[in-house]
């Protein structure tokens, strides 16, 4: 499944990094603690979080994550957008809570 | 092969830059992907620790055919109780740093679990020194 497939299926907004929409997604991880994601998320995961600052992109890039989903209508900071576009790792948005979008994502990936 | 990076305390905008550069070098050298992952996790955590806690620091990276040695030396407040600092969940990070999702008390344990050798020494009021070694050849399990 690609990031683009997830965007369509879960009605997500593409906030940045649209060039990376064909990245392959192999799982998901939900956490607002960067060290948790750094230590335990797998490459290709979609990361669900409410953190919007640039360090999120540093973690996503180092871990080679598939995409980031910002919950509850949060928007990425300008330097996050910039790095997302550079690294071609999409930042996506939803108005749903982390709980709700994680449930939907889990079901979608385990269909 | 030797690399040196300077890290500035408080400069979160650049946190992870040195780790990212080392990752690129290791990829170019065709280092095993699992080894790269471990180096990157350990180095990023250690780099962020300097940004979050110290005034400034230097990261020295040495790569040879057998191992990668990361040496991180900072000028900072130091760690009075290392065994306590090594406990998962213990953190002295400021509220601002915690709000960013850092300071969960997972950094040092993450470093240790990804290193083949790990040494930490610290002097209160002077700074902290980390030596992280990751072997290039993954032992057969």
gemmi code that builds the backbone of each chain (N, CA, C; Angstrom):
import gemmi

chains = {
    "A": [
        ("UNK", (0.846, -1.202, 0.000), (0.000, 0.000, 0.000), (0.881, 1.253, 0.000)),
        ("UNK", (0.493, 2.248, -0.782), (1.298, 3.468, -0.829), (0.658, 4.536, 0.075)),
        ("UNK", (1.423, 5.598, 0.305), (0.904, 6.721, 1.084), (-0.343, 7.285, 0.398)),
        ("UNK", (-0.286, 7.358, -0.935), (-1.429, 7.887, -1.699), (-2.691, 7.057, -1.446)),
        ("UNK", (-2.556, 5.745, -1.378), (-3.706, 4.870, -1.105), (-4.332, 5.217, 0.245)),
        ("UNK", (-3.472, 5.486, 1.220), (-3.950, 5.797, 2.577), (-4.646, 7.155, 2.609)),
        ("UNK", (-4.057, 8.104, 1.868), (-4.659, 9.442, 1.786), (-6.095, 9.332, 1.273)),
        ("UNK", (-6.278, 8.543, 0.220), (-7.600, 8.380, -0.381), (-8.549, 7.638, 0.563)),
        ("UNK", (-8.075, 6.537, 1.099), (-8.943, 5.680, 1.917), (-9.384, 6.370, 3.207)),
        ("UNK", (-8.490, 7.186, 3.790), (-8.806, 7.788, 5.091), (-9.130, 9.280, 4.974)),
        ("UNK", (-9.231, 9.744, 3.738), (-9.609, 11.132, 3.489), (-8.683, 12.118, 4.209)),
        ("UNK", (-7.371, 11.931, 3.999), (-6.379, 12.782, 4.656), (-6.019, 13.960, 3.758)),
        ("UNK", (-5.566, 15.031, 4.396), (-5.115, 16.196, 3.643), (-3.593, 16.096, 3.468)),
        ("UNK", (-3.107, 16.318, 2.264), (-1.654, 16.315, 2.039), (-1.134, 17.719, 2.350)),
        ("UNK", (-0.387, 17.845, 3.446), (0.063, 19.162, 3.903), (1.433, 19.537, 3.339)),
        ("UNK", (2.240, 18.527, 3.006), (3.563, 18.766, 2.419), (4.140, 17.442, 1.939)),
        ("UNK", (5.244, 17.543, 1.213), (5.962, 16.336, 0.788), (5.200, 15.480, -0.216)),
        ("UNK", (4.400, 16.133, -1.079), (3.550, 15.391, -2.020), (4.359, 14.493, -2.968)),
        ("UNK", (5.627, 14.841, -3.176), (6.460, 14.008, -4.065), (6.679, 12.604, -3.493)),
        ("UNK", (6.417, 12.457, -2.193), (6.638, 11.144, -1.577), (5.388, 10.292, -1.475)),
        ("UNK", (4.342, 10.666, -2.189), (3.063, 9.950, -2.047), (3.118, 8.509, -2.546)),
        ("UNK", (4.125, 8.196, -3.339), (4.227, 6.806, -3.813), (5.085, 5.937, -2.889)),
        ("UNK", (5.504, 6.503, -1.748), (6.284, 5.705, -0.780), (5.447, 4.529, -0.297)),
        ("UNK", (6.115, 3.428, -0.069), (5.427, 2.217, 0.389), (5.217, 2.280, 1.910)),
        ("UNK", (4.017, 1.907, 2.331), (3.701, 1.884, 3.763), (3.588, 0.439, 4.233)),
        ("UNK", (4.296, 0.116, 5.307), (4.305, -1.271, 5.772), (3.769, -1.417, 7.203)),
        ("UNK", (3.390, -0.290, 7.823), (2.896, -0.390, 9.191), (2.603, 0.989, 9.737)),
        ("UNK", (2.359, 1.043, 11.032), (2.066, 2.329, 11.646), (2.620, 2.410, 13.056)),
        ("UNK", (2.748, 3.634, 13.537), (3.209, 3.830, 14.920), (2.582, 5.113, 15.444)),
        ("UNK", (2.034, 5.066, 16.648), (1.381, 6.240, 17.226), (2.085, 6.633, 18.507)),
        ("UNK", (2.666, 7.828, 18.529), (3.368, 8.297, 19.725), (3.714, 9.768, 19.575)),
        ("UNK", (3.747, 10.476, 20.695), (4.184, 11.872, 20.671), (5.577, 12.027, 21.280)),
        ("UNK", (6.176, 10.915, 21.647), (7.526, 10.947, 22.203), (8.528, 10.555, 21.128)),
        ("UNK", (9.447, 11.478, 20.836), (10.357, 11.253, 19.719), (11.295, 10.076, 19.955)),
        ("UNK", (11.727, 9.907, 21.190), (12.638, 8.789, 21.485), (11.923, 7.451, 21.349)),
        ("UNK", (10.645, 7.444, 21.614), (9.848, 6.227, 21.476), (9.813, 5.816, 20.004)),
        ("UNK", (9.545, 6.785, 19.149), (9.491, 6.526, 17.709), (10.880, 6.129, 17.204)),
        ("UNK", (11.878, 6.886, 17.685), (13.267, 6.610, 17.287), (13.651, 5.183, 17.659)),
        ("UNK", (13.262, 4.763, 18.819), (13.678, 3.450, 19.309), (12.848, 2.300, 18.761)),
        ("UNK", (11.574, 2.557, 18.435), (10.688, 1.410, 18.222), (9.884, 1.391, 16.934)),
        ("UNK", (9.828, 2.497, 16.195), (9.071, 2.464, 14.935), (9.916, 1.774, 13.856)),
        ("UNK", (9.243, 1.118, 12.925), (9.950, 0.453, 11.829), (9.945, 1.334, 10.583)),
        ("UNK", (10.937, 1.126, 9.734), (10.962, 1.825, 8.445), (9.666, 1.521, 7.698)),
        ("UNK", (9.152, 2.511, 6.994), (7.926, 2.315, 6.227), (6.661, 2.541, 7.036)),
        ("UNK", (6.803, 2.864, 8.313), (5.618, 3.099, 9.148), (5.024, 4.479, 8.892)),
        ("UNK", (3.706, 4.567, 9.061), (3.040, 5.867, 9.097), (3.010, 6.277, 10.566)),
        ("UNK", (3.498, 7.477, 10.842), (3.623, 7.931, 12.227), (2.483, 8.898, 12.550)),
        ("UNK", (1.655, 8.523, 13.502), (0.531, 9.358, 13.938), (0.961, 10.146, 15.172)),
        ("UNK", (0.872, 11.484, 15.100), (1.352, 12.310, 16.211), (0.684, 13.687, 16.216)),
        ("UNK", (0.832, 14.414, 17.320), (0.386, 15.812, 17.343), (1.575, 16.773, 17.360)),
        ("UNK", (2.787, 16.222, 17.306), (3.981, 17.078, 17.268), (4.139, 17.668, 15.867)),
        ("UNK", (4.366, 18.973, 15.793), (4.390, 19.645, 14.487), (5.755, 20.250, 14.139)),
        ("UNK", (6.706, 20.175, 15.063), (7.988, 20.870, 14.838), (8.945, 20.041, 13.977)),
        ("UNK", (10.007, 20.706, 13.555), (10.922, 20.170, 12.555), (11.610, 18.863, 12.967)),
        ("UNK", (11.775, 18.672, 14.278), (12.485, 17.470, 14.722), (11.733, 16.190, 14.365)),
        ("UNK", (10.433, 16.325, 14.159), (9.624, 15.204, 13.701), (10.156, 14.705, 12.349)),
        ("UNK", (10.537, 15.658, 11.506), (11.070, 15.289, 10.188), (12.439, 14.629, 10.313)),
        ("UNK", (13.241, 15.108, 11.262), (14.561, 14.499, 11.478), (14.391, 13.022, 11.836)),
        ("UNK", (13.446, 12.759, 12.737), (13.193, 11.374, 13.153), (12.642, 10.559, 11.973)),
        ("UNK", (11.675, 11.130, 11.259), (11.060, 10.419, 10.129), (12.106, 10.080, 9.064)),
        ("UNK", (13.011, 11.019, 8.830), (14.039, 10.806, 7.825), (15.049, 9.743, 8.276)),
        ("UNK", (15.515, 9.863, 9.517), (16.507, 8.906, 10.023), (15.930, 7.496, 10.071)),
        ("UNK", (14.648, 7.395, 10.396), (14.012, 6.072, 10.505), (13.396, 5.613, 9.180)),
        ("UNK", (13.445, 6.476, 8.155), (12.872, 6.158, 6.847), (11.399, 5.767, 6.947)),
        ("UNK", (10.648, 6.588, 7.674), (9.210, 6.340, 7.828), (8.492, 6.657, 6.519)),
        ("UNK", (7.272, 6.125, 6.372), (6.525, 6.324, 5.142), (5.893, 7.700, 5.053)),
        ("UNK", (5.297, 8.131, 6.158), (4.615, 9.427, 6.195), (4.306, 9.772, 7.646)),
        ("UNK", (3.913, 11.044, 7.841), (3.500, 11.501, 9.168), (2.037, 11.924, 9.071)),
        ("UNK", (1.243, 11.565, 10.061), (-0.148, 12.035, 10.102), (-0.318, 12.914, 11.332)),
        ("UNK", (-0.633, 14.189, 11.114), (-0.905, 15.105, 12.223), (-2.399, 15.041, 12.547)),
        ("UNK", (-2.685, 14.893, 13.825), (-4.072, 14.676, 14.254), (-4.757, 15.987, 14.657)),
        ("UNK", (-6.068, 15.923, 14.822), (-6.879, 17.022, 15.380), (-6.679, 18.369, 14.682)),
        ("UNK", (-6.402, 18.325, 13.395), (-6.266, 19.572, 12.639), (-4.965, 20.313, 12.843)),
        ("UNK", (-4.010, 19.704, 13.524), (-2.698, 20.361, 13.704), (-2.021, 20.542, 12.344)),
        ("UNK", (-1.287, 21.647, 12.218), (-0.576, 21.936, 10.971), (0.930, 21.944, 11.224)),
        ("UNK", (1.728, 21.515, 10.241), (3.184, 21.508, 10.421), (3.753, 22.926, 10.446)),
        ("UNK", (4.817, 23.129, 11.194), (5.491, 24.427, 11.201), (6.202, 24.622, 9.855)),
        ("UNK", (6.471, 25.895, 9.479), (7.065, 26.149, 8.156), (8.350, 25.363, 7.887)),
        ("UNK", (9.240, 25.259, 8.886), (10.487, 24.524, 8.602), (10.255, 23.016, 8.529)),
        ("UNK", (9.161, 22.553, 9.136), (8.779, 21.141, 8.985), (8.340, 20.886, 7.548)),
        ("UNK", (7.528, 21.808, 7.022), (7.053, 21.711, 5.628), (8.247, 21.674, 4.671)),
        ("UNK", (9.180, 22.579, 4.923), (10.363, 22.686, 4.068), (11.131, 21.364, 4.020)),
        ("UNK", (11.375, 20.801, 5.217), (12.157, 19.554, 5.253), (11.366, 18.378, 4.682)),
        ("UNK", (10.063, 18.391, 4.901), (9.197, 17.345, 4.348), (9.269, 17.347, 2.829)),
        ("UNK", (9.241, 18.531, 2.230), (9.340, 18.642, 0.771), (10.708, 18.189, 0.266)),
        ("UNK", (11.752, 18.588, 1.012), (13.111, 18.199, 0.630), (13.309, 16.690, 0.692)),
        ("UNK", (12.827, 16.103, 1.780), (13.061, 14.670, 1.999), (12.035, 13.806, 1.266)),
        ("UNK", (10.999, 14.465, 0.754), (9.907, 13.758, 0.083), (9.253, 12.725, 0.989)),
        ("UNK", (9.075, 13.128, 2.248), (8.300, 12.336, 3.201), (7.034, 13.151, 3.499)),
        ("UNK", (5.864, 12.669, 3.074), (4.651, 13.469, 3.213), (4.223, 13.697, 4.674)),
        ("UNK", (3.746, 14.913, 4.935), (3.036, 15.196, 6.176), (1.562, 15.314, 5.808)),
        ("UNK", (0.750, 14.490, 6.448), (-0.678, 14.429, 6.157), (-1.455, 14.964, 7.346)),
        ("UNK", (-2.694, 15.366, 7.119), (-3.489, 15.915, 8.211), (-4.871, 15.286, 8.287)),
        ("UNK", (-5.387, 15.228, 9.512), (-6.754, 14.775, 9.746), (-7.350, 15.574, 10.899)),
        ("UNK", (-8.677, 15.689, 10.913), (-9.332, 16.339, 12.054), (-9.619, 15.341, 13.173)),
        ("UNK", (-9.423, 14.067, 12.884), (-9.700, 13.032, 13.888), (-8.643, 13.032, 14.989)),
        ("UNK", (-8.964, 12.399, 16.108), (-7.985, 12.241, 17.194), (-7.030, 11.102, 16.846)),
        ("UNK", (-5.936, 11.033, 17.616), (-4.950, 9.967, 17.397), (-5.614, 8.594, 17.548)),
        ("UNK", (-6.491, 8.473, 18.512), (-7.183, 7.200, 18.761), (-7.987, 6.767, 17.540)),
        ("UNK", (-8.773, 7.715, 17.022), (-9.658, 7.380, 15.900), (-8.875, 7.056, 14.622)),
        ("UNK", (-7.910, 7.910, 14.287), (-7.196, 7.700, 13.021), (-6.305, 6.453, 13.106)),
        ("UNK", (-5.772, 6.178, 14.292), (-4.953, 4.977, 14.460), (-5.807, 3.727, 14.238)),
        ("UNK", (-7.032, 3.737, 14.766), (-7.942, 2.604, 14.575), (-8.247, 2.371, 13.105)),
        ("UNK", (-8.528, 3.460, 12.414), (-8.838, 3.351, 10.973), (-7.625, 2.857, 10.194)),
        ("UNK", (-6.471, 3.413, 10.539), (-5.236, 3.032, 9.853), (-4.908, 1.559, 10.112)),
        ("UNK", (-5.104, 1.152, 11.316), (-4.837, -0.247, 11.700), (-5.718, -1.191, 10.880)),
        ("UNK", (-6.996, -0.866, 10.798), (-7.925, -1.702, 10.039), (-7.554, -1.736, 8.563)),
        ("UNK", (-7.196, -0.570, 8.041), (-6.851, -0.475, 6.620), (-5.627, -1.334, 6.294)),
        ("UNK", (-4.599, -1.239, 7.170), (-3.344, -1.968, 6.903), (-3.494, -3.461, 7.149)),
        ("UNK", (-4.513, -3.856, 7.900), (-4.677, -5.269, 8.226), (-5.843, -5.922, 7.479)),
        ("UNK", (-6.320, -5.232, 6.440), (-7.437, -5.787, 5.661), (-7.016, -7.077, 4.947)),
    ],
    "B": [
        ("UNK", (38.501, 6.201, 8.662), (37.711, 7.358, 8.253), (37.272, 8.125, 9.497)),
        ("UNK", (37.469, 9.430, 9.471), (37.160, 10.210, 10.669), (36.313, 11.434, 10.330)),
        ("UNK", (35.326, 11.681, 11.160), (34.478, 12.863, 11.004), (34.312, 13.549, 12.345)),
        ("UNK", (34.205, 14.874, 12.287), (33.949, 15.608, 13.530), (32.800, 16.588, 13.310)),
        ("UNK", (31.901, 16.630, 14.264), (30.756, 17.539, 14.178), (30.656, 18.348, 15.470)),
        ("UNK", (30.297, 19.612, 15.321), (30.051, 20.463, 16.492), (28.543, 20.530, 16.725)),
        ("UNK", (28.151, 20.458, 17.971), (26.727, 20.540, 18.306), (26.526, 21.669, 19.310)),
        ("UNK", (25.529, 22.515, 19.044), (25.265, 23.663, 19.905), (24.078, 23.359, 20.824)),
        ("UNK", (24.266, 23.582, 22.121), (23.175, 23.393, 23.071), (21.987, 24.277, 22.708)),
        ("UNK", (20.796, 23.742, 22.776), (19.581, 24.520, 22.533), (19.193, 24.663, 21.073)),
        ("UNK", (20.065, 24.227, 20.160), (19.794, 24.421, 18.730), (18.996, 23.234, 18.172)),
        ("UNK", (17.715, 23.193, 18.514), (16.882, 22.063, 18.100), (16.648, 22.027, 16.590)),
        ("UNK", (16.775, 23.194, 15.933), (16.551, 23.216, 14.486), (17.572, 22.347, 13.759)),
        ("UNK", (18.753, 22.214, 14.347), (19.798, 21.429, 13.683), (20.016, 20.057, 14.326)),
        ("UNK", (19.218, 19.732, 15.328), (19.385, 18.441, 16.002), (19.129, 17.303, 15.026)),
        ("UNK", (20.063, 16.408, 14.925), (19.914, 15.267, 14.024), (20.687, 15.402, 12.737)),
        ("UNK", (21.232, 16.586, 12.511), (21.972, 16.835, 11.267), (23.226, 15.964, 11.180)),
        ("UNK", (23.972, 15.905, 12.273), (25.196, 15.088, 12.283), (24.842, 13.617, 12.072)),
        ("UNK", (23.780, 13.165, 12.735), (23.363, 11.762, 12.589), (22.983, 11.466, 11.150)),
        ("UNK", (22.303, 12.421, 10.530), (21.873, 12.260, 9.151), (23.069, 12.152, 8.218)),
        ("UNK", (24.109, 12.954, 8.493), (25.303, 12.908, 7.645), (26.050, 11.584, 7.804)),
        ("UNK", (26.128, 11.115, 9.036), (26.803, 9.824, 9.278), (26.021, 8.695, 8.603)),
        ("UNK", (24.696, 8.787, 8.656), (23.862, 7.775, 7.999), (24.176, 7.712, 6.500)),
        ("UNK", (24.313, 8.872, 5.878), (24.619, 8.915, 4.442), (25.957, 8.247, 4.140)),
        ("UNK", (26.948, 8.548, 4.979), (28.275, 7.957, 4.779), (28.199, 6.432, 4.898)),
        ("UNK", (27.490, 5.957, 5.924), (27.408, 4.507, 6.146), (26.690, 3.816, 4.997)),
        ("UNK", (25.690, 4.489, 4.450), (24.981, 3.921, 3.288), (25.908, 3.826, 2.098)),
        ("UNK", (26.698, 4.898, 1.883), (27.652, 4.889, 0.768), (28.678, 3.776, 0.924)),
        ("UNK", (29.002, 3.462, 2.175), (29.988, 2.412, 2.441), (29.354, 1.021, 2.394)),
        ("UNK", (28.054, 0.985, 2.089), (27.333, -0.290, 2.011), (27.322, -1.075, 3.318)),
        ("UNK", (27.281, -0.347, 4.411), (27.197, -0.994, 5.726), (25.818, -1.652, 5.841)),
        ("UNK", (25.765, -2.791, 6.507), (24.524, -3.536, 6.721), (23.419, -2.613, 7.282)),
        ("UNK", (22.219, -2.723, 6.715), (21.120, -1.823, 7.084), (20.779, -1.888, 8.579)),
        ("UNK", (20.868, -3.083, 9.152), (20.571, -3.216, 10.588), (21.593, -2.472, 11.441)),
        ("UNK", (22.841, -2.532, 11.003), (23.914, -1.832, 11.729), (23.687, -0.316, 11.617)),
        ("UNK", (23.341, 0.132, 10.412), (23.094, 1.572, 10.223), (21.978, 2.039, 11.148)),
        ("UNK", (20.904, 1.258, 11.215), (19.782, 1.630, 12.080), (20.220, 1.819, 13.520)),
        ("UNK", (21.035, 0.877, 13.991), (21.467, 0.950, 15.400), (22.355, 2.168, 15.622)),
        ("UNK", (23.269, 2.424, 14.690), (24.157, 3.589, 14.823), (23.329, 4.872, 14.830)),
        ("UNK", (22.358, 4.932, 13.918), (21.563, 6.148, 13.772), (20.733, 6.432, 15.025)),
        ("UNK", (20.109, 5.400, 15.583), (19.309, 5.593, 16.793), (20.196, 6.070, 17.945)),
        ("UNK", (21.317, 5.380, 18.141), (22.205, 5.724, 19.257), (22.771, 7.131, 19.083)),
        ("UNK", (23.189, 7.445, 17.856), (23.827, 8.738, 17.635), (22.814, 9.874, 17.746)),
        ("UNK", (21.628, 9.674, 17.198), (20.604, 10.731, 17.279), (20.259, 11.046, 18.737)),
        ("UNK", (20.056, 10.003, 19.517), (19.725, 10.221, 20.932), (20.833, 10.987, 21.645)),
        ("UNK", (22.073, 10.602, 21.359), (23.204, 11.241, 22.028), (23.350, 12.696, 21.559)),
        ("UNK", (23.083, 12.908, 20.279), (23.147, 14.263, 19.717), (22.076, 15.145, 20.359)),
        ("UNK", (20.868, 14.609, 20.471), (19.766, 15.372, 21.077), (20.058, 15.655, 22.548)),
        ("UNK", (20.699, 14.711, 23.218), (21.053, 14.937, 24.629), (21.946, 16.168, 24.777)),
        ("UNK", (22.891, 16.333, 23.848), (23.771, 17.516, 23.908), (22.932, 18.778, 23.675)),
        ("UNK", (22.058, 18.733, 22.671), (21.213, 19.897, 22.364), (20.309, 20.235, 23.558)),
        ("UNK", (19.742, 19.205, 24.187), (18.752, 19.424, 25.245), (19.372, 19.776, 26.589)),
        ("UNK", (20.596, 19.304, 26.837), (21.150, 19.439, 28.189), (22.440, 20.245, 28.287)),
        ("UNK", (23.260, 20.222, 27.235), (24.601, 20.801, 27.363), (24.669, 22.182, 26.718)),
        ("UNK", (25.824, 22.835, 26.857), (26.027, 24.147, 26.229), (26.577, 23.957, 24.825)),
        ("UNK", (27.499, 23.041, 24.706), (28.019, 22.694, 23.380), (28.713, 21.350, 23.463)),
        ("UNK", (28.928, 20.770, 22.308), (29.574, 19.461, 22.310), (30.235, 19.168, 20.989)),
        ("UNK", (31.039, 18.118, 21.016), (31.733, 17.667, 19.809), (31.482, 16.174, 19.640)),
        ("UNK", (31.154, 15.792, 18.423), (30.969, 14.371, 18.117), (32.093, 13.939, 17.205)),
        ("UNK", (32.831, 12.939, 17.622), (33.862, 12.352, 16.775), (33.420, 10.972, 16.332)),
        ("UNK", (33.499, 10.742, 15.039), (33.075, 9.463, 14.484), (34.267, 8.812, 13.793)),
        ("UNK", (34.578, 7.599, 14.195), (35.652, 6.842, 13.542), (35.091, 5.550, 12.978)),
        ("UNK", (35.340, 5.345, 11.710), (34.832, 4.148, 11.049), (36.024, 3.369, 10.493)),
        ("UNK", (36.158, 2.117, 10.872), (37.156, 1.270, 10.214), (36.453, 0.014, 9.691)),
        ("UNK", (37.196, -0.981, 9.352), (36.575, -2.150, 8.711), (35.808, -3.018, 9.704)),
        ("UNK", (36.022, -2.780, 11.000), (35.380, -3.641, 11.992), (34.315, -2.961, 12.830)),
        ("UNK", (34.465, -1.675, 13.028), (33.532, -1.030, 13.946), (33.376, 0.465, 13.695)),
        ("UNK", (32.325, 0.994, 14.284), (32.069, 2.430, 14.256), (32.148, 2.908, 15.696)),
        ("UNK", (32.994, 3.886, 15.914), (33.141, 4.424, 17.268), (32.646, 5.864, 17.280)),
        ("UNK", (31.662, 6.116, 18.142), (31.143, 7.474, 18.306), (31.610, 7.990, 19.653)),
        ("UNK", (32.250, 9.137, 19.630), (32.652, 9.754, 20.894), (31.974, 11.110, 20.996)),
        ("UNK", (31.167, 11.282, 22.035), (30.432, 12.540, 22.204), (30.860, 13.188, 23.501)),
        ("UNK", (31.458, 14.366, 23.359), (31.975, 15.063, 24.538), (31.262, 16.404, 24.622)),
        ("UNK", (30.672, 16.677, 25.768), (30.015, 17.975, 25.868), (30.513, 18.788, 27.048)),
        ("UNK", (30.351, 20.108, 26.907), (30.511, 21.015, 28.038), (29.106, 21.295, 28.529)),
        ("UNK", (28.848, 20.899, 29.760), (27.491, 21.058, 30.253), (27.424, 20.828, 31.742)),
        ("UNK", (26.216, 20.660, 32.248), (26.046, 20.527, 33.692), (26.551, 19.204, 34.250)),
        ("UNK", (26.730, 18.205, 33.377), (27.152, 16.891, 33.868), (26.005, 16.136, 34.502)),
        ("UNK", (26.266, 14.872, 34.818), (25.227, 14.008, 35.390), (25.686, 13.546, 36.774)),
        ("UNK", (24.988, 13.970, 37.834), (25.430, 13.597, 39.177), (25.261, 12.104, 39.491)),
        ("UNK", (24.211, 11.491, 38.969), (23.925, 10.092, 39.314), (23.671, 9.318, 38.016)),
        ("UNK", (24.716, 8.698, 37.482), (24.598, 8.033, 36.179), (23.625, 6.843, 36.203)),
        ("UNK", (23.697, 5.968, 37.233), (22.730, 4.852, 37.243), (21.276, 5.340, 37.216)),
        ("UNK", (21.001, 6.431, 37.896), (19.646, 7.001, 37.881), (19.300, 7.518, 36.482)),
        ("UNK", (20.260, 8.224, 35.873), (20.033, 8.765, 34.526), (19.814, 7.656, 33.498)),
        ("UNK", (20.389, 6.486, 33.757), (20.260, 5.357, 32.827), (18.896, 4.668, 32.944)),
        ("UNK", (18.156, 4.978, 33.996), (16.854, 4.314, 34.176), (15.836, 4.838, 33.174)),
        ("UNK", (15.152, 3.909, 32.531), (14.113, 4.273, 31.577), (13.036, 5.096, 32.280)),
        ("UNK", (12.721, 6.250, 31.744), (11.669, 7.086, 32.319), (12.191, 8.224, 33.180)),
        ("UNK", (13.470, 8.141, 33.575), (14.021, 9.231, 34.381), (14.553, 10.317, 33.463)),
        ("UNK", (14.178, 11.561, 33.736), (14.641, 12.662, 32.898), (14.751, 13.947, 33.701)),
        ("UNK", (15.710, 14.792, 33.319), (15.824, 16.108, 33.947), (15.518, 17.200, 32.924)),
        ("UNK", (14.917, 16.814, 31.798), (14.649, 17.777, 30.730), (13.662, 18.851, 31.188)),
        ("UNK", (13.811, 20.040, 30.601), (12.944, 21.164, 30.948), (11.545, 20.936, 30.389)),
        ("UNK", (10.528, 21.635, 30.957), (9.158, 21.485, 30.441), (9.046, 21.793, 28.942)),
        ("UNK", (9.788, 22.790, 28.476), (9.723, 23.156, 27.058), (10.207, 21.988, 26.186)),
        ("UNK", (11.318, 21.393, 26.608), (11.893, 20.268, 25.871), (10.931, 19.071, 25.889)),
        ("UNK", (10.274, 18.871, 27.022), (9.311, 17.761, 27.135), (8.106, 17.974, 26.232)),
        ("UNK", (7.662, 19.212, 26.131), (6.508, 19.498, 25.268), (6.790, 19.154, 23.811)),
        ("UNK", (8.070, 19.218, 23.445), (8.444, 18.873, 22.073), (8.464, 17.364, 21.860)),
        ("UNK", (8.273, 16.622, 22.930), (8.273, 15.169, 22.792), (9.627, 14.544, 23.090)),
        ("UNK", (10.539, 15.397, 23.589), (11.826, 14.882, 24.068), (11.726, 14.720, 25.581)),
        ("UNK", (12.818, 14.247, 26.183), (12.851, 14.211, 27.643), (11.916, 13.196, 28.251)),
        ("UNK", (11.744, 12.058, 27.556), (10.884, 11.003, 28.102), (11.684, 9.989, 28.911)),
        ("UNK", (12.972, 10.267, 29.058), (13.810, 9.338, 29.819), (14.076, 8.050, 29.060)),
        ("UNK", (14.098, 8.152, 27.735), (14.325, 6.961, 26.908), (15.633, 7.020, 26.144)),
        ("UNK", (16.260, 8.196, 26.142), (17.443, 8.406, 25.309), (18.608, 7.505, 25.677)),
        ("UNK", (19.087, 7.622, 26.908), (20.253, 6.822, 27.308), (19.973, 5.318, 27.223)),
        ("UNK", (18.799, 4.836, 27.689), (18.526, 3.403, 27.508), (18.495, 2.977, 26.032)),
        ("UNK", (17.956, 3.851, 25.168), (17.954, 3.556, 23.724), (19.381, 3.438, 23.192)),
        ("UNK", (20.249, 4.328, 23.674), (21.643, 4.282, 23.229), (22.267, 2.959, 23.645)),
        ("UNK", (22.068, 2.620, 24.907), (22.682, 1.402, 25.431), (22.202, 0.156, 24.682)),
        ("UNK", (20.886, 0.120, 24.403), (20.365, -1.098, 23.775), (20.773, -1.220, 22.309)),
        ("UNK", (21.239, -0.127, 21.708), (21.666, -0.204, 20.307), (23.193, -0.277, 20.143)),
        ("UNK", (23.916, -0.181, 21.253), (25.380, -0.190, 21.189), (25.919, -1.569, 21.542)),
        ("UNK", (27.071, -1.921, 20.940), (27.759, -3.141, 21.358), (28.630, -2.848, 22.580)),
        ("UNK", (29.178, -1.630, 22.594), (29.915, -1.186, 23.788), (29.441, 0.221, 24.101)),
        ("UNK", (29.283, 0.507, 25.381), (28.783, 1.828, 25.771), (29.437, 2.253, 27.073)),
        ("UNK", (30.076, 3.422, 27.032), (30.712, 3.952, 28.244), (30.225, 5.372, 28.455)),
        ("UNK", (29.881, 5.694, 29.689), (29.472, 7.065, 29.987), (30.215, 7.530, 31.236)),
        ("UNK", (30.844, 8.692, 31.106), (31.493, 9.298, 32.258), (31.038, 10.751, 32.314)),
        ("UNK", (31.007, 11.291, 33.519), (30.508, 12.645, 33.649), (31.099, 13.327, 34.862)),
        ("UNK", (31.292, 14.624, 34.721), (31.757, 15.404, 35.865), (30.795, 16.577, 36.048)),
        ("UNK", (30.212, 16.649, 37.238), (29.233, 17.698, 37.500), (29.896, 19.076, 37.335)),
        ("UNK", (29.223, 19.942, 36.585), (29.742, 21.292, 36.346), (30.702, 21.382, 35.174)),
        ("UNK", (31.115, 20.238, 34.641), (32.056, 20.245, 33.500), (31.422, 19.686, 32.235)),
        ("UNK", (30.940, 18.460, 32.337), (30.352, 17.872, 31.130), (30.307, 16.362, 31.156)),
        ("UNK", (29.844, 15.822, 30.042), (29.614, 14.380, 29.932), (30.304, 13.847, 28.693)),
        ("UNK", (30.767, 12.613, 28.807), (31.475, 11.964, 27.714), (30.863, 10.595, 27.442)),
        ("UNK", (30.471, 10.368, 26.206), (29.897, 9.075, 25.830), (30.779, 8.406, 24.793)),
        ("UNK", (31.019, 7.124, 24.979), (31.650, 6.357, 23.904), (30.717, 5.219, 23.513)),
        ("UNK", (30.362, 5.230, 22.248), (29.411, 4.245, 21.720), (30.108, 3.478, 20.609)),
        ("UNK", (30.142, 2.158, 20.737), (30.769, 1.346, 19.694), (29.730, 0.392, 19.110)),
        ("UNK", (29.670, 0.361, 17.793), (28.809, -0.607, 17.110), (29.680, -1.406, 16.151)),
        ("UNK", (29.620, -2.727, 16.243), (30.418, -3.591, 15.362), (29.780, -3.670, 13.990)),
        ("UNK", (30.616, -3.649, 12.981), (30.100, -3.694, 11.616), (29.619, -5.075, 11.221)),
        ("UNK", (30.314, -6.078, 11.722), (29.920, -7.439, 11.364), (28.953, -7.961, 12.410)),
        ("UNK", (27.715, -8.143, 11.985), (26.681, -8.597, 12.912), (26.954, -10.053, 13.262)),
        ("UNK", (27.092, -10.364, 14.558), (27.324, -11.761, 14.918), (26.126, -12.623, 14.500)),
        ("UNK", (26.392, -13.820, 14.035), (25.302, -14.712, 13.622), (24.507, -15.147, 14.844)),
        ("UNK", (23.180, -15.041, 14.697), (22.331, -15.404, 15.841), (21.910, -16.863, 15.746)),
    ],
}
model = gemmi.Model(1)
for chain_id, residues in chains.items():
    chain = gemmi.Chain(chain_id)
    for i, (resn, *xyz) in enumerate(residues, 1):
        res = gemmi.Residue()
        res.name, res.seqid = resn, gemmi.SeqId(i, " ")
        for name, pos in zip(("N", "CA", "C"), xyz):
            atom = gemmi.Atom()
            atom.name, atom.element = name, gemmi.Element(name[0])
            atom.pos, atom.b_iso = gemmi.Position(*pos), 0.0
            res.add_atom(atom)
        chain.add_residue(res)
    model.add_chain(chain)
structure = gemmi.Structure()
structure.add_model(model)
structure.setup_entities()
